[in-house]
Amino acid sequence: MADTDKAAQAEAPTPTAVQNPEIYTAQEFAQAAEKLFGPGTRDYTVLAAFQYVKKDKATKAEAVKIVHDFRNKTID
């Protein structure tokens, strides 16, 4: 029985410290603007935010930060 437990543990995937997050385009984020970034967030806001930081691809976490920072930017 101990041998089967060791075999099961060997087959089980081990969690890795670094996982590869999926990267999406600005267009993909723009298509799901309200769902990802909250009500009132328009597709053109997402595209403008990505243009402002000169990026066209990002992970979901990066996109949330990009859009949040852009929407909360103060204009002097």
C-alpha positions in Angstrom: 0.0 0.0 0.0 2.8 2.4 0.7 4.1 1.8 -2.8 0.8 3.0 -4.3 0.8 6.1 -2.2 4.3 7.0 -3.4 3.3 6.3 -7.0 0.3 8.5 -6.7 2.4 11.3 -5.2 4.9 11.0 -8.0 2.2 11.3 -10.7 0.5 14.3 -9.1 1.6 17.6 -10.6 3.6 19.7 -8.3 2.7 23.4 -8.0 5.3 25.7 -9.5 6.2 29.0 -8.0 5.9 30.8 -11.4 2.9 30.1 -13.6 2.6 31.6 -17.1 -0.3 34.0 -17.0 -2.2 34.3 -20.2 -1.5 37.4 -22.3 -4.3 39.2 -24.1 -4.4 42.1 -26.6 -5.9 45.5 -25.9 -8.7 44.7 -28.3 -9.6 41.6 -26.3 -9.7 43.6 -23.1 -11.8 46.3 -24.8 -14.4 43.8 -25.9 -14.9 42.8 -22.3 -14.4 46.3 -20.8 -17.5 46.5 -18.4 -17.1 42.9 -17.3 -13.4 43.2 -16.4 -13.1 46.8 -15.3 -16.5 47.6 -13.9 -19.7 49.3 -15.0 -19.2 52.5 -17.0 -15.9 51.4 -18.5 -16.1 51.8 -22.2 -14.1 50.0 -24.9 -12.5 53.2 -26.0 -11.3 53.9 -22.5 -9.5 50.6 -22.4 -7.9 51.3 -25.8 -6.8 54.8 -24.7 -5.3 53.5 -21.5 -3.2 51.0 -23.4 -2.1 53.6 -25.9 -1.2 55.9 -23.0 1.2 53.3 -21.6 2.4 52.3 -25.1 1.4 48.7 -24.8 -0.7 46.5 -26.9 -0.7 43.3 -24.8 -0.9 42.5 -21.1 -1.9 40.0 -18.5 -5.3 40.5 -16.8 -3.6 41.8 -13.7 -1.5 44.3 -15.7 -4.6 45.4 -17.7 -6.6 46.1 -14.5 -3.8 48.3 -13.2 -3.3 50.1 -16.5 -7.0 50.9 -16.8 -7.4 51.8 -13.1 -4.5 54.1 -13.2 -5.7 55.7 -16.4 -9.2 56.2 -15.1 -8.0 57.7 -11.9 -5.4 60.0 -13.4 -5.7 63.6 -12.4 -5.5 66.3 -15.0 -3.9 69.6 -13.9 
